Amino acid sequence: MPSLLTWLEARHPTAPTALRQRIAELIASHPEWEALSRAEAMLQAGELLMRDVLAAAPKDRVAALDLLAADACVTYAFEAAADAPSDFVARADEAMQRIARLAATRA
């Protein structure tokens, strides 16, 4: 099975360069994610990025790229999850709950 980065590079349409670089940088800093399913790895990436966004100052422009990257990671997680249709509904429900918990800890 190709690495997570190789899988991401094969996605079409191609994401903008800055977005691809931010996600690649994050994945490279977490080699342990290679042992996870693609869907789980990308969901963890999205959660980590969202924590950073929520911790940033309200008008921090650097957080804007992380917000876009978090959105892309969650989208990629669902794309990967679609490879196992029988688990898709459960994975979607779990993902929504995890993302909601991030927002709840911020409130």
Secondary structure, 3 states (H helix, E strand, C coil): CCCHHHHHHCCCCCCCHHHHHHHHHHHHCCHHHHHCCHHHHHHHHHHHHHHHHHHCCCCCCHHHHHHHHHHHHHHHHHHHHCCCHHHHHHHHHHHHHHHHHHHHHHC
